[in-house]
Structure formats: C-alpha cells, structure tokens
Amino acid sequence: MAVKKAVKEAKTVSKLPLDEQLKAKREELLIAQQGLGSTLQNPHHIKALKKEIARILTQINATEGDK
C-alpha cells in the first residue's frame, strides 16, 4: 500500500505573498541557468531552485483548492 506523504512546506524566507516568492525564484533560476557562457555554474543550486519553485506552486494550488 502506498502512503501519501505530507506536503512539504516551502521555506518562508520572507513575508512576501506566494506569487511574489514564485516570481523571485523563477528569476533566480533564470539567472542561474544562464551562467557565464555555455557552462553551468552550479547544477546542484539549479536543482534546489526547481524544488523550491515546485513547493511554492504546490502551496499555491493547495490554497486555491481550499477556496
């Protein structure tokens, strides 16, 4: 039997609304992906940013479902 895991809460770094946090993380991801030239600067940081964006989107979708 599969047991559902609880949704992880995104780290609350600031008191910004979720939409603004999402926008900031997406901009940070874009900058990290562009890097300097054709090489990635830190692939682990990019992966972490993608996970944070997914957690924020999950929170947004959960709050919209409650409405």
N, C-alpha and C positions, 0 to 999 in steps of 0.2 A: 504494500500500500504506500502510496506517495503522500507525504505530509507536507502541506503548504507551509512555507517559511513566512515569517512576518516580514512586512515591507521594511527595508532599512530606511532610517531617516537620514536625509541629506544633512551634512554638517551645516549648522547655522553659523556661518562666518559673519554675516551681517544681518541687520534687521530689515533688509530690503524685501519687497514682495517677491514671490517666486518668479514672476515674469521677468523682473529686472535681474535677478540672480541668474536665470537661464540665459538672458541676453549677454551678461558679462562673461559667463563660462563659455558660450559659443564664440565670442570674440577672442577670448584667451586661447581656445582650441585652434582657431584660425591662425593666430599669430604663431602658435607652437608648430603647426603643420607647415607653415611657410618656411620657417627656419632661415638659415643663411645658405643660399644656394640650393643645391639639389639633395643635400644630406639632412636627415632628421637630427634634430638636436638632442632630444631625449624621448625615445619611444615609450618609456615607462610613464612619463609625465602625460603624454598624449592619451595613453590607455586610462590613466586615472581620471583625466578630464572627461573622457567619454562616459565613464561610470558615474561621475558626479552629475553630468547632464541627464543621464538616464534616470537617476534617483530623483532629480528635480522634476522631470517630466512625469514620473510615477506619482509624486506628491500632487502635482497639478491635476492629473487625471483622477486621482482619488478624491480630491476636494470637489471637482466638477461632478463626480458621480454622486456625491452626497447632496448636491443641490436639487 
